Amino acid sequence: MTITRHPPTGRGLVAVWLVLAVGLGALLLVAGVAEGPLDDADQARQRPGVLDLAPLPTSAVPVTDSVPRSGRPAVVFFTSSERLDGLCAAVRAGELDADVAIVTPAAGPTCGTAAMVADPAGRLAATYQLRQPDGGGPPVGYAVVDAQRRVRYATLDPTTAEHLFEVRTMLAAL
Amino acid sequence: MTDQPSYRRRVSDTAAALRLCLWCLLAVAVEIALFLSYRGHDSRFHWFTHFFVGASAALLIMAVVAWRQRWPVRYPLIWPILGHLIAMFPDILFAQGIAHQRWMDVFLGHLNTHFMPGRNLTWYLVFLAALGFYLAVLGRIRRPLPAAALGAR
């Protein structure tokens, strides 16, 4: 004896397609709305996790007399005055194996051994290939420079202080 | 008087629907866990790309397998999850401190898929097309099965 058993057909299949189309479409929309003004308008370029994404590598201009210097990697953070305390605490606790400079739009307090630099016009961020945030204003993120003074990684990242291990990962990849 | 065959069919359909719901809940739970696993990247963007790419690839393979065997693939929710895991594998490595490298594109284009024109919206449409293709294949297949085989399902 045989019994013909059919897979689901017709309206059931259309319903599955519709539910997934609407559900995932709504999630995608919510994810887009959740992006903040300091995020990159092109999310593919924010925290990509890979070195030498075009137009990198480029030559790193001096931030201070000693950062960056030949023979030692460096991390140049770009942040706002409001985020400086949190970033400074993370950098102090993070023990990065690199020279560190922190660039802010206005002169700020010291932060351990990190070099502090004021860049009101935002020229340094542009030379380090940091992109403009979606909402405009000074970029918040960081650049990783190798021992040959080349910028190998640059990304907007308003939440750097919360995941400094990511900076260590990119340093280790040099 | 109760129509016994009809009643049994309803009970069987209900049991099958409940089983499917449990699988769906499990699949959703796994995907939520994968979303939360993104410590090293921005999950909002990366999860979507690799889910759409991995699930689309899985759906296309599922369609071919279903067409060849004239029956839907078994455990249909596991295939897209496996596809997603393959596509996002370099992100799992990243969370362990291993940065991305170009060769990691072998994982379903892990790096380059992010730069598709239209970004995640394009992959969303690709996913919907792949899902539609798989469902269309399901809608066209028929296979008579021996009663004994049905009992084993």
Contacts between the chains, C-beta under 8 A, distances in Angstrom:
chain1	res1	chain2	res2	distance
A	1	B	146	7.7
A	1	B	147	5.4
A	2	B	144	4.9
A	2	B	145	6.9
A	2	B	146	5.7
A	2	B	147	6.9
A	3	B	144	7.4
A	3	B	145	6.7
A	3	B	146	8.0
A	3	B	147	5.3
A	3	B	150	6.1
A	4	B	142	7.1
A	4	B	144	4.8
A	4	B	145	7.7
A	5	B	145	5.7
A	5	B	150	6.1
A	6	B	142	6.0
A	7	B	71	6.9
A	7	B	72	4.9
A	7	B	138	5.0
A	7	B	139	7.7
A	7	B	141	6.1
A	7	B	142	8.0
A	8	B	138	6.7
A	9	B	138	7.4
A	9	B	139	5.0
A	10	B	139	7.1
A	13	B	135	4.3
A	13	B	136	7.8
A	13	B	138	6.1
A	13	B	139	5.4
A	14	B	135	7.8
A	16	B	131	7.9
A	16	B	135	6.3
A	17	B	128	7.3
A	17	B	131	5.9
A	17	B	132	5.8
A	17	B	135	5.6
A	20	B	128	7.7
A	20	B	131	6.2
A	21	B	128	5.5
A	21	B	131	7.9
A	24	B	124	6.6
A	24	B	127	7.3
A	25	B	124	6.8
A	27	B	48	7.8
A	28	B	48	6.1
A	28	B	120	6.2
A	28	B	121	7.2
A	28	B	124	5.8
A	31	B	44	4.2
A	31	B	45	7.2
A	31	B	48	6.5
A	34	B	44	6.1
A	35	B	44	7.2
A	39	B	42	8.0
A	42	B	119	7.5
A	43	B	42	6.6
A	43	B	44	7.5
A	43	B	45	3.9
A	43	B	119	6.9
A	43	B	120	7.9
A	44	B	45	7.2
A	44	B	114	4.1
A	44	B	115	5.4
A	44	B	119	6.1
A	46	B	42	5.9
A	46	B	45	7.3
A	47	B	40	7.8
A	47	B	41	5.6
A	47	B	42	5.5
A	48	B	100	7.2
A	48	B	111	7.6
A	48	B	114	7.1
A	49	B	40	6.5
A	49	B	41	6.2
A	49	B	90	7.9
A	49	B	91	7.8
A	49	B	94	5.3
A	49	B	99	5.8
A	49	B	100	4.4
A	50	B	99	6.6
A	50	B	100	3.9
A	50	B	101	6.9
A	50	B	102	7.4
A	50	B	111	5.9
A	51	B	99	6.8
A	163	B	39	6.3
A	163	B	40	7.1
A	165	B	39	7.8
A	165	B	40	7.7
A	165	B	97	7.1
A	166	B	40	5.6
A	168	B	97	7.2
A	169	B	40	7.0
A	169	B	94	6.6
A	169	B	97	5.0
A	169	B	98	7.2
A	169	B	99	5.2
A	170	B	99	5.7
A	172	B	97	6.6
A	172	B	99	7.0
A	173	B	99	3.6
A	173	B	101	7.8
